[in-house]
Amino acid sequence: MENATLPARKEPFGRPLKFPNVECLEEKIRDFFDLVKNGEEEPSVIGLACHLNVDKQTLLNYQDKPAYRDVVLQAKRQIEKMFTIKAYRGEIPPALFIFTAKNHYDYKEDQNINMNGNLSVMKEVVVDGEKLTFDIGKNTQVIDVEPEIVPDDDVSDLL
């Protein structure tokens, strides 16, 4: 028997994409964020997946496709931002934010334990314009830290 070759496939293997092009997906994502802005939906990846009528893993699989990657990642970043703002405002329980941030947004909690017997502390801190000075021991290394000033941006238009 001769070596037979199969004809080349014009269609890719597997199920066809639910969103045949990135513009279609972008439109549905915009619809989701309109619902979030109007208070009809909460910002979450699973909420977005439900709105798109796909499971969460299917949504995450779209970010592996070069044409869809930026759209899906931008939507996830926007959800993360909204979720973080809700946490800062006290609108969600801290434990829920911590769990979600660590498990879905790659937040890390580092614990550095100094085992050499020295302790690094700030000698003084300014809180609400009042300078607080700390009594530090003789085996303590003093570090000077400039306070970071974070602007108070108005984010009310995001939610």
Secondary structure, DSSP 8 states (H G I E B T S, - for coil): ---------SS-SSS--SSSSHHHHHHHHHHHHHHHHTTSS---HHHHHHHHTS-HHHHHHHTTSHHHHHHHHHHHHHHHHHHHHHHHTT-S-HHHHHHHHHHHS----------SS-EEEESEEEETTEEEE----TTEEEE------------GGG-
